[in-house]
Amino acid sequence: MEEVIIKTKDISVRIMELGPHETARWHYHSDITDNMFCLTGTILIRLKDPDEEVVLSPGQRCEVIKGRVHQVANAGANHTQYLLVQGVGTYDFNVVNP
């Protein structure tokens, strides 16, 4: 599930929902930074170069700079939600195989 709060040419703000143990594809963005704020559940963010894992609980945030390969996952058995703030720049979603 995805709920768009704001979407302009340079900024996107959405509430994202992941099902139990759901995982997004590995990807990076060429021109934007991701800021993820956990709303419910537990969010796991895996990062490359260097390899790192960040676990977010409600109220916590993780910033992923442009160009850094990452993956977002639901670390729990229940649905989870996070606020995704992306910008400032042109959006792209470049899938990679880690």
TIVO-2410 file (N, C-alpha, C; in nm, 3 decimals):
# residues 98
REC num residu      c1      c2      c3 atome chaine
REC   1      M   0.083  -0.117   0.000     N      A
REC   1      M   0.000   0.000   0.000    CA      A
REC   1      M   0.088   0.124   0.000     C      A
REC   2      E   0.039   0.226  -0.065     N      A
REC   2      E   0.112   0.352  -0.073    CA      A
REC   2      E   0.011   0.465  -0.071     C      A
REC   3      E   0.033   0.563   0.015     N      A
REC   3      E  -0.053   0.681   0.021    CA      A
REC   3      E   0.033   0.803  -0.008     C      A
REC   4      V   0.002   0.875  -0.116     N      A
REC   4      V   0.079   0.993  -0.154    CA      A
REC   4      V   0.031   1.112  -0.072     C      A
REC   5      I   0.125   1.177  -0.004     N      A
REC   5      I   0.097   1.298   0.074    CA      A
REC   5      I   0.128   1.421  -0.010     C      A
REC   6      I   0.247   1.423  -0.069     N      A
REC   6      I   0.292   1.533  -0.155    CA      A
REC   6      I   0.374   1.473  -0.269     C      A
REC   7      K   0.350   1.521  -0.390     N      A
REC   7      K   0.432   1.478  -0.503    CA      A
REC   7      K   0.447   1.597  -0.597     C      A
REC   8      T   0.573   1.643  -0.612     N      A
REC   8      T   0.605   1.749  -0.705    CA      A
REC   8      T   0.718   1.699  -0.795     C      A
REC   9      K   0.767   1.786  -0.879     N      A
REC   9      K   0.878   1.749  -0.969    CA      A
REC   9      K   1.003   1.709  -0.890     C      A
REC  10      D   1.024   1.769  -0.773     N      A
REC  10      D   1.148   1.751  -0.698    CA      A
REC  10      D   1.134   1.682  -0.563     C      A
REC  11      I   1.010   1.662  -0.515     N      A
REC  11      I   0.989   1.607  -0.381    CA      A
REC  11      I   0.872   1.509  -0.383     C      A
REC  12      S   0.887   1.403  -0.304     N      A
REC  12      S   0.779   1.306  -0.287    CA      A
REC  12      S   0.771   1.269  -0.139     C      A
REC  13      V   0.649   1.269  -0.086     N      A
REC  13      V   0.626   1.227   0.052    CA      A
REC  13      V   0.512   1.126   0.048     C      A
REC  14      R   0.541   1.004   0.095     N      A
REC  14      R   0.442   0.896   0.089    CA      A
REC  14      R   0.444   0.815   0.217     C      A
REC  15      I   0.329   0.758   0.251     N      A
REC  15      I   0.323   0.656   0.356    CA      A
REC  15      I   0.325   0.522   0.285     C      A
REC  16      M   0.423   0.440   0.320     N      A
REC  16      M   0.441   0.310   0.258    CA      A
REC  16      M   0.405   0.202   0.360     C      A
REC  17      E   0.344   0.095   0.312     N      A
REC  17      E   0.311  -0.018   0.399    CA      A
REC  17      E   0.374  -0.144   0.343     C      A
REC  18      L   0.430  -0.225   0.431     N      A
REC  18      L   0.487  -0.354   0.392    CA      A
REC  18      L   0.413  -0.463   0.469     C      A
REC  19      G   0.380  -0.571   0.399     N      A
REC  19      G   0.319  -0.687   0.463    CA      A
REC  19      G   0.420  -0.762   0.547     C      A
REC  20      P   0.375  -0.862   0.621     N      A
REC  20      P   0.465  -0.941   0.705    CA      A
REC  20      P   0.584  -0.996   0.624     C      A
REC  21      H   0.703  -0.963   0.668     N      A
REC  21      H   0.830  -1.009   0.608    CA      A
REC  21      H   0.845  -0.967   0.461     C      A
REC  22      E   0.768  -0.871   0.414     N      A
REC  22      E   0.780  -0.821   0.275    CA      A
REC  22      E   0.910  -0.743   0.259     C      A
REC  23      T   0.972  -0.758   0.143     N      A
REC  23      T   1.100  -0.694   0.116    CA      A
REC  23      T   1.096  -0.625  -0.020     C      A
REC  24      A   1.143  -0.501  -0.026     N      A
REC  24      A   1.153  -0.429  -0.153    CA      A
REC  24      A   1.278  -0.475  -0.227     C      A
REC  25      R   1.286  -0.443  -0.353     N      A
REC  25      R   1.403  -0.479  -0.434    CA      A
REC  25      R   1.522  -0.391  -0.398     C      A
REC  26      W   1.643  -0.445  -0.416     N      A
REC  26      W   1.764  -0.366  -0.400    CA      A
REC  26      W   1.763  -0.258  -0.508     C      A
REC  27      H   1.796  -0.135  -0.470     N      A
REC  27      H   1.792  -0.025  -0.566    CA      A
REC  27      H   1.874   0.094  -0.515     C      A
REC  28      Y   1.885   0.194  -0.602     N      A
REC  28      Y   1.944   0.322  -0.562    CA      A
REC  28      Y   1.876   0.432  -0.642     C      A
REC  29      H   1.897   0.555  -0.596     N      A
REC  29      H   1.844   0.673  -0.664    CA      A
REC  29      H   1.962   0.761  -0.706     C      A
REC  30      S   1.961   0.809  -0.828     N      A
REC  30      S   2.072   0.889  -0.880    CA      A
REC  30      S   2.078   1.029  -0.824     C      A
REC  31      D   1.960   1.087  -0.793     N      A
REC  31      D   1.957   1.230  -0.766    CA      A
REC  31      D   1.884   1.268  -0.638     C      A
REC  32      I   1.831   1.172  -0.564     N      A
REC  32      I   1.753   1.207  -0.444    CA      A
REC  32      I   1.803   1.131  -0.321     C      A
REC  33      T   1.773   1.187  -0.206     N      A
REC  33      T   1.800   1.124  -0.078    CA      A
REC  33      T   1.669   1.070  -0.023     C      A
REC  34      D   1.673   0.950   0.035     N      A
REC  34      D   1.557   0.892   0.102    CA      A
REC  34      D   1.568   0.920   0.252     C      A
REC  35      N   1.460   0.963   0.311     N      A
REC  35      N   1.447   0.971   0.456    CA      A
REC  35      N   1.328   0.885   0.493     C      A
REC  36      M   1.351   0.782   0.575     N      A
REC  36      M   1.247   0.689   0.614    CA      A
REC  36      M   1.223   0.702   0.763     C      A
REC  37      F   1.097   0.727   0.801     N      A
REC  37      F   1.054   0.742   0.939    CA      A
REC  37      F   0.960   0.627   0.972     C      A
REC  38      C   0.996   0.541   1.063     N      A
REC  38      C   0.912   0.427   1.099    CA      A
REC  38      C   0.788   0.478   1.174     C      A
REC  39      L   0.670   0.433   1.129     N      A
REC  39      L   0.545   0.470   1.193    CA      A
REC  39      L   0.491   0.357   1.281     C      A
REC  40      T   0.492   0.233   1.226     N      A
REC  40      T   0.445   0.117   1.302    CA      A
REC  40      T   0.534  -0.002   1.271     C      A
REC  41      G   0.543  -0.096   1.363     N      A
REC  41      G   0.621  -0.217   1.340    CA      A
REC  41      G   0.770  -0.192   1.347     C      A
REC  42      T   0.844  -0.278   1.276     N      A
REC  42      T   0.990  -0.269   1.271    CA      A
REC  42      T   1.035  -0.273   1.126     C      A
REC  43      I   1.110  -0.173   1.085     N      A
REC  43      I   1.162  -0.161   0.949    CA      A
REC  43      I   1.310  -0.196   0.950     C      A
REC  44      L   1.353  -0.278   0.856     N      A
REC  44      L   1.494  -0.312   0.839    CA      A
REC  44      L   1.542  -0.249   0.709     C      A
REC  45      I   1.648  -0.171   0.717     N      A
REC  45      I   1.707  -0.110   0.597    CA      A
REC  45      I   1.846  -0.167   0.581     C      A
REC  46      R   1.866  -0.235   0.468     N      A
REC  46      R   1.996  -0.293   0.435    CA      A
REC  46      R   2.064  -0.199   0.335     C      A
REC  47      L   2.193  -0.174   0.358     N      A
REC  47      L   2.270  -0.081   0.274    CA      A
REC  47      L   2.398  -0.147   0.226     C      A
REC  48      K   2.446  -0.102   0.111     N      A
REC  48      K   2.573  -0.149   0.054    CA      A
REC  48      K   2.674  -0.035   0.051     C      A
REC  49      D   2.800  -0.073   0.045     N      A
REC  49      D   2.914   0.019   0.027    CA      A
REC  49      D   2.920   0.129   0.130     C      A
REC  50      P   2.944   0.098   0.256     N      A
REC  50      P   2.972  -0.033   0.312    CA      A
REC  50      P   2.843  -0.106   0.351     C      A
REC  51      D   2.856  -0.239   0.368     N      A
REC  51      D   2.742  -0.319   0.412    CA      A
REC  51      D   2.701  -0.273   0.552     C      A
REC  52      E   2.571  -0.254   0.569     N      A
REC  52      E   2.520  -0.204   0.697    CA      A
REC  52      E   2.372  -0.242   0.707     C      A
REC  53      E   2.324  -0.262   0.827     N      A
REC  53      E   2.182  -0.284   0.852    CA      A
REC  53      E   2.136  -0.188   0.960     C      A
REC  54      V   2.023  -0.123   0.935     N      A
REC  54      V   1.965  -0.030   1.031    CA      A
REC  54      V   1.825  -0.080   1.063     C      A
REC  55      V   1.795  -0.095   1.191     N      A
REC  55      V   1.662  -0.138   1.234    CA      A
REC  55      V   1.592  -0.017   1.295     C      A
REC  56      L   1.472   0.012   1.243     N      A
REC  56      L   1.394   0.126   1.291    CA      A
REC  56      L   1.270   0.080   1.365     C      A
REC  57      S   1.245   0.141   1.478     N      A
REC  57      S   1.121   0.126   1.554    CA      A
REC  57      S   1.042   0.256   1.537     C      A
REC  58      P   0.915   0.257   1.574     N      A
REC  58      P   0.836   0.379   1.557    CA      A
REC  58      P   0.905   0.502   1.616     C      A
REC  59      G   0.907   0.608   1.535     N      A
REC  59      G   0.969   0.734   1.575    CA      A
REC  59      G   1.113   0.749   1.531     C      A
REC  60      Q   1.176   0.641   1.483     N      A
REC  60      Q   1.316   0.649   1.440    CA      A
REC  60      Q   1.325   0.674   1.290     C      A
REC  61      R   1.439   0.731   1.248     N      A
REC  61      R   1.459   0.770   1.109    CA      A
REC  61      R   1.592   0.719   1.056     C      A
REC  62      C   1.596   0.694   0.925     N      A
REC  62      C   1.719   0.658   0.856    CA      A
REC  62      C   1.728   0.741   0.727     C      A
REC  63      E   1.845   0.795   0.701     N      A
REC  63      E   1.869   0.870   0.578    CA      A
REC  63      E   1.959   0.786   0.487     C      A
REC  64      V   1.919   0.775   0.360     N      A
REC  64      V   1.999   0.704   0.260    CA      A
REC  64      V   2.034   0.805   0.151     C      A
REC  65      I   2.163   0.835   0.139     N      A
REC  65      I   2.206   0.937   0.043    CA      A
REC  65      I   2.194   0.887  -0.100     C      A
REC  66      K   2.188   0.981  -0.193     N      A
REC  66      K   2.175   0.946  -0.334    CA      A
REC  66      K   2.293   0.859  -0.376     C      A
REC  67      G   2.263   0.761  -0.462     N      A
REC  67      G   2.366   0.672  -0.514    CA      A
REC  67      G   2.394   0.550  -0.429     C      A
REC  68      R   2.348   0.546  -0.305     N      A
REC  68      R   2.377   0.431  -0.217    CA      A
REC  68      R   2.272   0.322  -0.238     C      A
REC  69      V   2.318   0.202  -0.267     N      A
REC  69      V   2.230   0.087  -0.289    CA      A
REC  69      V   2.168   0.046  -0.155     C      A
REC  70      H   2.035   0.024  -0.157     N      A
REC  70      H   1.966  -0.011  -0.034    CA      A
REC  70      H   1.841  -0.094  -0.062     C      A
REC  71      Q   1.789  -0.151   0.046     N      A
REC  71      Q   1.669  -0.234   0.041    CA      A
REC  71      Q   1.593  -0.211   0.172     C      A
REC  72      V   1.461  -0.203   0.161     N      A
REC  72      V   1.376  -0.183   0.279    CA      A
REC  72      V   1.295  -0.310   0.300     C      A
REC  73      A   1.287  -0.355   0.426     N      A
REC  73      A   1.214  -0.478   0.456    CA      A
REC  73      A   1.134  -0.462   0.584     C      A
REC  74      N   1.027  -0.539   0.593     N      A
REC  74      N   0.949  -0.551   0.716    CA      A
REC  74      N   1.015  -0.661   0.798     C      A
REC  75      A   1.066  -0.626   0.915     N      A
REC  75      A   1.138  -0.722   0.997    CA      A
REC  75      A   1.047  -0.805   1.087     C      A
REC  76      G   0.916  -0.783   1.076     N      A
REC  76      G   0.826  -0.852   1.167    CA      A
REC  76      G   0.717  -0.932   1.099     C      A
REC  77      A   0.629  -0.988   1.182     N      A
REC  77      A   0.522  -1.076   1.135    CA      A
REC  77      A   0.390  -1.002   1.115     C      A
REC  78      N   0.388  -0.870   1.139     N      A
REC  78      N   0.268  -0.788   1.119    CA      A
REC  78      N   0.295  -0.681   1.015     C      A
REC  79      H   0.189  -0.620   0.961     N      A
REC  79      H   0.207  -0.510   0.868    CA      A
REC  79      H   0.282  -0.396   0.936     C      A
REC  80      T   0.357  -0.322   0.859     N      A
REC  80      T   0.432  -0.209   0.912    CA      A
REC  80      T   0.417  -0.091   0.816     C      A
REC  81      Q   0.431   0.029   0.868     N      A
REC  81      Q   0.422   0.150   0.785    CA      A
REC  81      Q   0.540   0.241   0.814     C      A
REC  82      Y   0.581   0.312   0.708     N      A
REC  82      Y   0.684   0.414   0.727    CA      A
REC  82      Y   0.655   0.533   0.637     C      A
REC  83      L   0.699   0.649   0.681     N      A
REC  83      L   0.687   0.771   0.603    CA      A
REC  83      L   0.814   0.783   0.521     C      A
REC  84      L   0.799   0.797   0.390     N      A
REC  84      L   0.913   0.807   0.299    CA      A
REC  84      L   0.916   0.947   0.240     C      A
REC  85      V   1.022   1.022   0.272     N      A
REC  85      V   1.041   1.157   0.220    CA      A
REC  85      V   1.159   1.151   0.123     C      A
REC  86      Q   1.134   1.186  -0.003     N      A
REC  86      Q   1.238   1.177  -0.107    CA      A
REC  86      Q   1.257   1.314  -0.173     C      A
REC  87      G   1.383   1.351  -0.191     N      A
REC  87      G   1.413   1.476  -0.260    CA      A
REC  87      G   1.549   1.526  -0.217     C      A
REC  88      V   1.586   1.634  -0.257     N      A
REC  88      V   1.529   1.720  -0.359    CA      A
REC  88      V   1.600   1.684  -0.489     C      A
REC  89      G   1.522   1.655  -0.593     N      A
REC  89      G   1.579   1.619  -0.721    CA      A
REC  89      G   1.485   1.532  -0.801     C      A
REC  90      T   1.533   1.482  -0.912     N      A
REC  90      T   1.453   1.400  -1.002    CA      A
REC  90      T   1.451   1.257  -0.953     C      A
REC  91      Y   1.330   1.198  -0.944     N      A
REC  91      Y   1.311   1.062  -0.895    CA      A
REC  91      Y   1.349   0.959  -1.001     C      A
REC  92      D   1.421   0.856  -0.959     N      A
REC  92      D   1.441   0.735  -1.038    CA      A
REC  92      D   1.454   0.619  -0.941     C      A
REC  93      F   1.435   0.497  -0.992     N      A
REC  93      F   1.442   0.375  -0.912    CA      A
REC  93      F   1.523   0.275  -0.992     C      A
REC  94      N   1.652   0.265  -0.960     N      A
REC  94      N   1.746   0.182  -1.035    CA      A
REC  94      N   1.767   0.050  -0.963     C      A
REC  95      V   1.709  -0.057  -1.017     N      A
REC  95      V   1.716  -0.191  -0.957    CA      A
REC  95      V   1.856  -0.248  -0.980     C      A
REC  96      V   1.909  -0.313  -0.875     N      A
REC  96      V   2.040  -0.378  -0.884    CA      A
REC  96      V   2.031  -0.516  -0.822     C      A
REC  97      N   2.124  -0.601  -0.859     N      A
REC  97      N   2.140  -0.733  -0.795    CA      A
REC  97      N   2.266  -0.726  -0.711     C      A
REC  98      P   2.250  -0.730  -0.577     N      A
REC  98      P   2.368  -0.708  -0.490    CA      A
REC  98      P   2.471  -0.818  -0.500     C      A
***
